Structures are given as C-alpha cells and as structure tokens.
C-alpha cells in the first residue's frame, strides 16, 4: 500500500519534472502517494512544514518525501539511493 511505502510526491498538474518523477516511480514499481499542492487542501502546508522541520529550502515542485527524507526537485540519483537504502 502506497501510504505505508513512505514515498510522497508533492506536485502540480502542469509540472514537467513531476511527470518525470511519476514515470520514474512507475517504471521501478515503487508505490507512491501523489499530492497536488494546488488542488489538494493541506498538501502545500504539509510539504512546507516538513521542509521547515528539515531545514530544506524549496524552489517549487516536485518535492519528494522518501521515507521521511525530503528531496527538493527531481534528483534521480538521490531518490534512487534513498530507495535502495530501504
């Protein structure tokens, strides 16, 4: 189940890097939860609170939470290394 997998993709409908991140997870069979920060109430606040707690500066979306570690942007190598560290 996606919620317990611990991967959350904070995104918008129009973001190209969000589409790349989505495809990246789907190709690898990684279950994830996608939260649209423009359409889903509370999603942007949740993302901002996590960033503040971790001292992460956000420059827009995507922002990906991999098992509690926030990754700003679609950093393929960083995400892959966090996923293999499960």
Biopython code that builds the backbone (N, CA, C, O; Angstrom):
import numpy as np
from Bio.PDB.StructureBuilder import StructureBuilder

atoms = [
    (1, "UNK", "N", (0.839, -1.200, 0.000)),
    (1, "UNK", "CA", (0.000, 0.000, 0.000)),
    (1, "UNK", "C", (0.867, 1.239, 0.000)),
    (1, "UNK", "O", (1.876, 1.314, 0.701)),
    (2, "UNK", "N", (0.460, 2.201, -0.791)),
    (2, "UNK", "CA", (1.294, 3.377, -1.072)),
    (2, "UNK", "C", (1.580, 4.211, 0.168)),
    (2, "UNK", "O", (2.695, 4.702, 0.339)),
    (3, "UNK", "N", (0.592, 4.375, 1.030)),
    (3, "UNK", "CA", (0.788, 5.226, 2.212)),
    (3, "UNK", "C", (1.876, 4.662, 3.112)),
    (3, "UNK", "O", (2.665, 5.419, 3.679)),
    (4, "UNK", "N", (1.929, 3.329, 3.252)),
    (4, "UNK", "CA", (2.934, 2.738, 4.129)),
    (4, "UNK", "C", (4.285, 2.594, 3.440)),
    (4, "UNK", "O", (5.288, 2.322, 4.099)),
    (5, "UNK", "N", (4.323, 2.775, 2.106)),
    (5, "UNK", "CA", (5.604, 2.678, 1.401)),
    (5, "UNK", "C", (6.493, 3.854, 1.763)),
    (5, "UNK", "O", (7.718, 3.770, 1.681)),
    (6, "UNK", "N", (5.862, 4.956, 2.165)),
    (6, "UNK", "CA", (6.654, 6.092, 2.612)),
    (6, "UNK", "C", (7.196, 6.971, 1.514)),
    (6, "UNK", "O", (8.147, 7.717, 1.749)),
    (7, "UNK", "N", (6.627, 6.913, 0.316)),
    (7, "UNK", "CA", (7.056, 7.797, -0.762)),
    (7, "UNK", "C", (5.896, 8.718, -1.137)),
    (7, "UNK", "O", (4.827, 8.263, -1.546)),
    (8, "UNK", "N", (6.132, 10.026, -0.989)),
    (8, "UNK", "CA", (5.102, 11.006, -1.316)),
    (8, "UNK", "C", (5.666, 11.982, -2.335)),
    (8, "UNK", "O", (6.738, 12.555, -2.137)),
    (9, "UNK", "N", (4.935, 12.165, -3.423)),
    (9, "UNK", "CA", (5.321, 13.109, -4.472)),
    (9, "UNK", "C", (4.416, 14.335, -4.366)),
    (9, "UNK", "O", (3.220, 14.261, -4.649)),
    (10, "UNK", "N", (4.996, 15.460, -3.956)),
    (10, "UNK", "CA", (4.259, 16.727, -3.936)),
    (10, "UNK", "C", (4.438, 17.352, -5.313)),
    (10, "UNK", "O", (5.561, 17.550, -5.775)),
    (11, "UNK", "N", (3.319, 17.658, -5.962)),
    (11, "UNK", "CA", (3.389, 18.029, -7.372)),
    (11, "UNK", "C", (2.309, 19.042, -7.740)),
    (11, "UNK", "O", (1.481, 19.432, -6.917)),
    (12, "UNK", "N", (2.350, 19.458, -9.018)),
    (12, "UNK", "CA", (1.242, 20.200, -9.627)),
    (12, "UNK", "C", (0.911, 19.488, -10.935)),
    (12, "UNK", "O", (1.704, 18.689, -11.433)),
    (13, "UNK", "N", (-0.255, 19.781, -11.483)),
    (13, "UNK", "CA", (-0.699, 19.088, -12.693)),
    (13, "UNK", "C", (0.151, 19.452, -13.909)),
    (13, "UNK", "O", (0.268, 18.658, -14.842)),
    (14, "UNK", "N", (0.749, 20.657, -13.906)),
    (14, "UNK", "CA", (1.442, 21.157, -15.108)),
    (14, "UNK", "C", (2.962, 20.987, -15.063)),
    (14, "UNK", "O", (3.645, 21.366, -16.015)),
    (15, "UNK", "N", (3.497, 20.436, -13.997)),
    (15, "UNK", "CA", (4.953, 20.390, -13.787)),
    (15, "UNK", "C", (5.602, 19.223, -14.537)),
    (15, "UNK", "O", (5.271, 18.060, -14.308)),
    (16, "UNK", "N", (6.531, 19.558, -15.438)),
    (16, "UNK", "CA", (7.213, 18.540, -16.236)),
    (16, "UNK", "C", (8.082, 17.610, -15.420)),
    (16, "UNK", "O", (8.104, 16.406, -15.672)),
    (17, "UNK", "N", (8.806, 18.150, -14.438)),
    (17, "UNK", "CA", (9.655, 17.299, -13.594)),
    (17, "UNK", "C", (8.810, 16.381, -12.715)),
    (17, "UNK", "O", (9.242, 15.288, -12.350)),
    (18, "UNK", "N", (7.598, 16.836, -12.378)),
    (18, "UNK", "CA", (6.676, 15.981, -11.624)),
    (18, "UNK", "C", (6.290, 14.769, -12.474)),
    (18, "UNK", "O", (6.221, 13.647, -11.973)),
    (19, "UNK", "N", (6.041, 15.006, -13.760)),
    (19, "UNK", "CA", (5.720, 13.900, -14.685)),
    (19, "UNK", "C", (6.888, 12.924, -14.770)),
    (19, "UNK", "O", (6.686, 11.710, -14.786)),
    (20, "UNK", "N", (8.115, 13.456, -14.826)),
    (20, "UNK", "CA", (9.303, 12.587, -14.885)),
    (20, "UNK", "C", (9.430, 11.754, -13.614)),
    (20, "UNK", "O", (9.744, 10.565, -13.669)),
    (21, "UNK", "N", (9.184, 12.387, -12.472)),
    (21, "UNK", "CA", (9.273, 11.674, -11.194)),
    (21, "UNK", "C", (8.221, 10.567, -11.135)),
    (21, "UNK", "O", (8.507, 9.451, -10.700)),
    (22, "UNK", "N", (7.010, 10.883, -11.574)),
    (22, "UNK", "CA", (5.907, 9.904, -11.588)),
    (22, "UNK", "C", (6.308, 8.702, -12.435)),
    (22, "UNK", "O", (6.133, 7.558, -12.013)),
    (23, "UNK", "N", (6.850, 8.956, -13.641)),
    (23, "UNK", "CA", (7.264, 7.877, -14.548)),
    (23, "UNK", "C", (8.401, 7.064, -13.931)),
    (23, "UNK", "O", (8.427, 5.839, -14.049)),
    (24, "UNK", "N", (9.332, 7.741, -13.278)),
    (24, "UNK", "CA", (10.469, 7.099, -12.609)),
    (24, "UNK", "C", (9.969, 6.064, -11.590)),
    (24, "UNK", "O", (10.450, 4.931, -11.561)),
    (25, "UNK", "N", (9.011, 6.463, -10.764)),
    (25, "UNK", "CA", (8.466, 5.546, -9.751)),
    (25, "UNK", "C", (7.691, 4.402, -10.406)),
    (25, "UNK", "O", (7.819, 3.248, -9.997)),
    (26, "UNK", "N", (6.887, 4.725, -11.426)),
    (26, "UNK", "CA", (6.080, 3.703, -12.088)),
    (26, "UNK", "C", (6.957, 2.666, -12.786)),
    (26, "UNK", "O", (6.667, 1.471, -12.732)),
    (27, "UNK", "N", (8.038, 3.121, -13.448)),
    (27, "UNK", "CA", (8.953, 2.201, -14.143)),
    (27, "UNK", "C", (9.605, 1.233, -13.167)),
    (27, "UNK", "O", (9.879, 0.083, -13.509)),
    (28, "UNK", "N", (9.850, 1.703, -11.955)),
    (28, "UNK", "CA", (10.532, 0.884, -10.950)),
    (28, "UNK", "C", (9.572, 0.145, -10.029)),
    (28, "UNK", "O", (9.997, -0.568, -9.121)),
    (29, "UNK", "N", (8.283, 0.318, -10.265)),
    (29, "UNK", "CA", (7.302, -0.367, -9.433)),
    (29, "UNK", "C", (7.270, 0.136, -7.996)),
    (29, "UNK", "O", (6.911, -0.598, -7.075)),
    (30, "UNK", "N", (7.653, 1.406, -7.814)),
    (30, "UNK", "CA", (7.651, 1.996, -6.475)),
    (30, "UNK", "C", (6.263, 2.572, -6.193)),
    (30, "UNK", "O", (5.780, 3.438, -6.924)),
    (31, "UNK", "N", (5.634, 2.087, -5.135)),
    (31, "UNK", "CA", (4.334, 2.631, -4.742)),
    (31, "UNK", "C", (4.554, 4.018, -4.152)),
    (31, "UNK", "O", (5.474, 4.224, -3.360)),
    (32, "UNK", "N", (3.705, 4.969, -4.540)),
    (32, "UNK", "CA", (3.854, 6.318, -4.006)),
    (32, "UNK", "C", (2.489, 6.987, -3.927)),
    (32, "UNK", "O", (1.534, 6.581, -4.589)),
    (33, "UNK", "N", (2.426, 8.018, -3.103)),
    (33, "UNK", "CA", (1.225, 8.829, -2.976)),
    (33, "UNK", "C", (1.541, 10.160, -3.631)),
    (33, "UNK", "O", (2.576, 10.763, -3.346)),
    (34, "UNK", "N", (0.659, 10.625, -4.507)),
    (34, "UNK", "CA", (0.865, 11.929, -5.128)),
    (34, "UNK", "C", (-0.087, 12.938, -4.512)),
    (34, "UNK", "O", (-1.288, 12.690, -4.403)),
    (35, "UNK", "N", (0.459, 14.082, -4.108)),
    (35, "UNK", "CA", (-0.363, 15.136, -3.522)),
    (35, "UNK", "C", (-0.187, 16.412, -4.340)),
    (35, "UNK", "O", (0.910, 16.967, -4.400)),
    (36, "UNK", "N", (-1.253, 16.870, -4.961)),
    (36, "UNK", "CA", (-1.233, 18.083, -5.789)),
    (36, "UNK", "C", (-1.352, 19.289, -4.856)),
    (36, "UNK", "O", (-2.383, 19.491, -4.214)),
    (37, "UNK", "N", (-0.287, 20.083, -4.793)),
    (37, "UNK", "CA", (-0.259, 21.193, -3.823)),
    (37, "UNK", "C", (-1.176, 22.347, -4.215)),
    (37, "UNK", "O", (-1.436, 23.235, -3.402)),
    (38, "UNK", "N", (-1.665, 22.341, -5.450)),
    (38, "UNK", "CA", (-2.601, 23.393, -5.870)),
    (38, "UNK", "C", (-4.057, 22.977, -5.673)),
    (38, "UNK", "O", (-4.922, 23.824, -5.451)),
    (39, "UNK", "N", (-4.324, 21.694, -5.753)),
    (39, "UNK", "CA", (-5.713, 21.218, -5.731)),
    (39, "UNK", "C", (-6.096, 20.540, -4.426)),
    (39, "UNK", "O", (-7.278, 20.476, -4.090)),
    (40, "UNK", "N", (-5.120, 20.034, -3.686)),
    (40, "UNK", "CA", (-5.433, 19.241, -2.507)),
    (40, "UNK", "C", (-5.270, 20.072, -1.239)),
    (40, "UNK", "O", (-4.161, 20.501, -0.920)),
    (41, "UNK", "N", (-6.357, 20.301, -0.517)),
    (41, "UNK", "CA", (-6.268, 21.114, 0.697)),
    (41, "UNK", "C", (-5.270, 20.517, 1.687)),
    (41, "UNK", "O", (-5.307, 19.322, 1.977)),
    (42, "UNK", "N", (-4.379, 21.362, 2.199)),
    (42, "UNK", "CA", (-3.424, 20.899, 3.195)),
    (42, "UNK", "C", (-2.125, 20.345, 2.647)),
    (42, "UNK", "O", (-1.150, 20.226, 3.388)),
    (43, "UNK", "N", (-2.085, 19.999, 1.359)),
    (43, "UNK", "CA", (-0.877, 19.370, 0.797)),
    (43, "UNK", "C", (0.315, 20.335, 0.809)),
    (43, "UNK", "O", (1.422, 19.944, 1.180)),
    (44, "UNK", "N", (0.095, 21.587, 0.408)),
    (44, "UNK", "CA", (1.190, 22.575, 0.392)),
    (44, "UNK", "C", (1.690, 22.845, 1.809)),
    (44, "UNK", "O", (2.896, 22.929, 2.044)),
    (45, "UNK", "N", (0.757, 22.981, 2.751)),
    (45, "UNK", "CA", (1.150, 23.220, 4.151)),
    (45, "UNK", "C", (1.955, 22.055, 4.703)),
    (45, "UNK", "O", (2.958, 22.252, 5.389)),
    (46, "UNK", "N", (1.510, 20.842, 4.400)),
    (46, "UNK", "CA", (2.218, 19.644, 4.858)),
    (46, "UNK", "C", (3.656, 19.635, 4.321)),
    (46, "UNK", "O", (4.608, 19.386, 5.061)),
    (47, "UNK", "N", (3.792, 19.914, 3.014)),
    (47, "UNK", "CA", (5.103, 19.950, 2.370)),
    (47, "UNK", "C", (5.983, 21.027, 3.007)),
    (47, "UNK", "O", (7.150, 20.778, 3.309)),
    (48, "UNK", "N", (5.424, 22.227, 3.210)),
    (48, "UNK", "CA", (6.189, 23.332, 3.791)),
    (48, "UNK", "C", (6.608, 23.045, 5.231)),
    (48, "UNK", "O", (7.716, 23.399, 5.633)),
    (49, "UNK", "N", (5.741, 22.412, 6.006)),
    (49, "UNK", "CA", (6.076, 22.076, 7.392)),
    (49, "UNK", "C", (7.223, 21.077, 7.448)),
    (49, "UNK", "O", (8.128, 21.215, 8.272)),
    (50, "UNK", "N", (7.192, 20.062, 6.570)),
    (50, "UNK", "CA", (8.278, 19.080, 6.521)),
    (50, "UNK", "C", (9.591, 19.761, 6.141)),
    (50, "UNK", "O", (10.638, 19.481, 6.725)),
    (51, "UNK", "N", (9.522, 20.660, 5.153)),
    (51, "UNK", "CA", (10.729, 21.359, 4.696)),
    (51, "UNK", "C", (11.309, 22.196, 5.824)),
    (51, "UNK", "O", (12.520, 22.194, 6.045)),
    (52, "UNK", "N", (10.452, 22.906, 6.532)),
    (52, "UNK", "CA", (10.900, 23.752, 7.631)),
    (52, "UNK", "C", (11.547, 22.895, 8.723)),
    (52, "UNK", "O", (12.597, 23.255, 9.256)),
    (53, "UNK", "N", (10.931, 21.783, 9.049)),
    (53, "UNK", "CA", (11.443, 20.892, 10.099)),
    (53, "UNK", "C", (12.816, 20.332, 9.736)),
    (53, "UNK", "O", (13.641, 20.095, 10.618)),
    (54, "UNK", "N", (13.068, 20.116, 8.434)),
    (54, "UNK", "CA", (14.333, 19.528, 7.988)),
    (54, "UNK", "C", (15.329, 20.584, 7.508)),
    (54, "UNK", "O", (16.449, 20.255, 7.117)),
    (55, "UNK", "N", (14.920, 21.842, 7.540)),
    (55, "UNK", "CA", (15.811, 22.907, 7.073)),
    (55, "UNK", "C", (16.071, 22.851, 5.580)),
    (55, "UNK", "O", (17.152, 23.217, 5.118)),
    (56, "UNK", "N", (15.086, 22.395, 4.827)),
    (56, "UNK", "CA", (15.215, 22.268, 3.370)),
    (56, "UNK", "C", (14.582, 23.489, 2.703)),
    (56, "UNK", "O", (13.436, 23.838, 2.987)),
    (57, "UNK", "N", (15.333, 24.128, 1.825)),
    (57, "UNK", "CA", (14.791, 25.266, 1.062)),
    (57, "UNK", "C", (14.107, 24.747, -0.185)),
    (57, "UNK", "O", (14.685, 23.979, -0.954)),
    (58, "UNK", "N", (12.884, 25.169, -0.372)),
    (58, "UNK", "CA", (12.119, 24.701, -1.529)),
    (58, "UNK", "C", (12.123, 25.743, -2.635)),
    (58, "UNK", "O", (11.995, 26.941, -2.384)),
    (59, "UNK", "N", (12.272, 25.262, -3.863)),
    (59, "UNK", "CA", (12.267, 26.130, -5.041)),
    (59, "UNK", "C", (11.114, 25.755, -5.961)),
    (59, "UNK", "O", (11.208, 25.940, -7.175)),
    (60, "UNK", "N", (10.040, 25.235, -5.407)),
    (60, "UNK", "CA", (8.932, 24.786, -6.237)),
    (60, "UNK", "C", (8.792, 23.278, -6.178)),
    (60, "UNK", "O", (9.303, 22.633, -5.263)),
    (61, "UNK", "N", (8.098, 22.720, -7.159)),
    (61, "UNK", "CA", (7.863, 21.273, -7.176)),
    (61, "UNK", "C", (8.629, 20.642, -8.330)),
    (61, "UNK", "O", (9.014, 21.361, -9.252)),
    (62, "UNK", "N", (8.866, 19.348, -8.324)),
    (62, "UNK", "CA", (8.398, 18.420, -7.315)),
    (62, "UNK", "C", (9.215, 18.491, -6.027)),
    (62, "UNK", "O", (10.370, 18.915, -6.017)),
    (63, "UNK", "N", (8.589, 18.072, -4.974)),
    (63, "UNK", "CA", (9.274, 17.809, -3.711)),
    (63, "UNK", "C", (8.872, 16.388, -3.368)),
    (63, "UNK", "O", (7.689, 16.049, -3.363)),
    (64, "UNK", "N", (9.865, 15.562, -3.081)),
    (64, "UNK", "CA", (9.594, 14.147, -2.873)),
    (64, "UNK", "C", (10.052, 13.740, -1.480)),
    (64, "UNK", "O", (11.196, 13.971, -1.090)),
    (65, "UNK", "N", (9.139, 13.135, -0.746)),
    (65, "UNK", "CA", (9.415, 12.628, 0.593)),
    (65, "UNK", "C", (9.669, 11.132, 0.449)),
    (65, "UNK", "O", (8.756, 10.362, 0.149)),
    (66, "UNK", "N", (10.933, 10.728, 0.667)),
    (66, "UNK", "CA", (11.283, 9.311, 0.575)),
    (66, "UNK", "C", (11.576, 8.824, 1.986)),
    (66, "UNK", "O", (12.643, 9.092, 2.538)),
    (67, "UNK", "N", (10.631, 8.116, 2.556)),
    (67, "UNK", "CA", (10.778, 7.562, 3.909)),
    (67, "UNK", "C", (11.183, 8.631, 4.919)),
    (67, "UNK", "O", (12.023, 8.389, 5.786)),
    (68, "UNK", "N", (10.586, 9.808, 4.801)),
    (68, "UNK", "CA", (10.842, 10.863, 5.779)),
    (68, "UNK", "C", (11.940, 11.836, 5.409)),
    (68, "UNK", "O", (12.116, 12.846, 6.090)),
    (69, "UNK", "N", (12.692, 11.561, 4.340)),
    (69, "UNK", "CA", (13.727, 12.482, 3.877)),
    (69, "UNK", "C", (13.182, 13.282, 2.704)),
    (69, "UNK", "O", (12.755, 12.713, 1.700)),
    (70, "UNK", "N", (13.199, 14.600, 2.835)),
    (70, "UNK", "CA", (12.650, 15.457, 1.787)),
    (70, "UNK", "C", (13.703, 15.744, 0.725)),
    (70, "UNK", "O", (14.819, 16.155, 1.043)),
    (71, "UNK", "N", (13.349, 15.526, -0.530)),
    (71, "UNK", "CA", (14.241, 15.784, -1.659)),
    (71, "UNK", "C", (13.585, 16.851, -2.531)),
    (71, "UNK", "O", (12.580, 16.581, -3.189)),
    (72, "UNK", "N", (14.155, 18.077, -2.541)),
    (72, "UNK", "CA", (13.581, 19.113, -3.399)),
    (72, "UNK", "C", (14.004, 18.877, -4.848)),
    (72, "UNK", "O", (15.173, 18.609, -5.123)),
    (73, "UNK", "N", (13.056, 18.975, -5.763)),
    (73, "UNK", "CA", (13.366, 18.755, -7.179)),
    (73, "UNK", "C", (13.421, 17.273, -7.501)),
    (73, "UNK", "O", (13.345, 16.427, -6.611)),
    (74, "UNK", "N", (13.553, 16.972, -8.779)),
    (74, "UNK", "CA", (13.637, 15.575, -9.204)),
    (74, "UNK", "C", (15.107, 15.201, -9.329)),
    (74, "UNK", "O", (15.685, 15.256, -10.414)),
    (75, "UNK", "N", (15.702, 14.819, -8.200)),
    (75, "UNK", "CA", (17.109, 14.416, -8.139)),
    (75, "UNK", "C", (17.139, 12.889, -8.222)),
    (75, "UNK", "O", (17.115, 12.185, -7.213)),
    (76, "UNK", "N", (17.192, 12.412, -9.458)),
    (76, "UNK", "CA", (17.082, 10.976, -9.735)),
    (76, "UNK", "C", (18.076, 10.141, -8.911)),
    (76, "UNK", "O", (17.692, 9.135, -8.316)),
    (77, "UNK", "N", (19.338, 10.553, -8.876)),
    (77, "UNK", "CA", (20.360, 9.777, -8.167)),
    (77, "UNK", "C", (20.099, 9.742, -6.666)),
    (77, "UNK", "O", (20.231, 8.695, -6.032)),
    (78, "UNK", "N", (19.731, 10.878, -6.105)),
    (78, "UNK", "CA", (19.459, 10.945, -4.656)),
    (78, "UNK", "C", (18.241, 10.089, -4.298)),
    (78, "UNK", "O", (18.254, 9.369, -3.300)),
    (79, "UNK", "N", (17.200, 10.170, -5.110)),
    (79, "UNK", "CA", (15.992, 9.388, -4.848)),
    (79, "UNK", "C", (16.293, 7.891, -4.956)),
    (79, "UNK", "O", (15.862, 7.100, -4.117)),
    (80, "UNK", "N", (17.031, 7.516, -5.990)),
    (80, "UNK", "CA", (17.390, 6.092, -6.167)),
    (80, "UNK", "C", (18.191, 5.593, -4.982)),
    (80, "UNK", "O", (17.959, 4.479, -4.513)),
    (81, "UNK", "N", (19.141, 6.398, -4.478)),
    (81, "UNK", "CA", (19.950, 5.944, -3.351)),
    (81, "UNK", "C", (19.122, 5.845, -2.079)),
    (81, "UNK", "O", (19.361, 4.956, -1.262)),
    (82, "UNK", "N", (18.150, 6.742, -1.892)),
    (82, "UNK", "CA", (17.263, 6.652, -0.726)),
    (82, "UNK", "C", (16.360, 5.435, -0.824)),
    (82, "UNK", "O", (16.072, 4.790, 0.184)),
    (83, "UNK", "N", (15.911, 5.117, -2.032)),
    (83, "UNK", "CA", (15.036, 3.959, -2.223)),
    (83, "UNK", "C", (15.782, 2.648, -1.982)),
    (83, "UNK", "O", (15.213, 1.708, -1.427)),
    (84, "UNK", "N", (17.050, 2.574, -2.393)),
    (84, "UNK", "CA", (17.796, 1.332, -2.210)),
    (84, "UNK", "C", (18.257, 1.170, -0.767)),
    (84, "UNK", "O", (18.631, 0.076, -0.346)),
    (85, "UNK", "N", (18.228, 2.265, -0.013)),
    (85, "UNK", "CA", (18.611, 2.192, 1.399)),
    (85, "UNK", "C", (17.498, 1.676, 2.306)),
    (85, "UNK", "O", (17.612, 1.747, 3.530)),
    (86, "UNK", "N", (16.418, 1.157, 1.712)),
    (86, "UNK", "CA", (15.269, 0.674, 2.490)),
    (86, "UNK", "C", (15.677, -0.535, 3.316)),
    (86, "UNK", "O", (14.855, -1.093, 4.042)),
]
sb = StructureBuilder()
sb.init_structure("model")
sb.init_model(0)
sb.init_chain("A")
sb.init_seg("    ")
for serial, (resi, resn, name, xyz) in enumerate(atoms, 1):
    if name == "N":
        sb.init_residue(resn, " ", resi, " ")
    sb.init_atom(name, np.array(xyz, "f"), 0.0, 1.0, " ", f" {name:<3s}", serial, name[0])
structure = sb.get_structure()
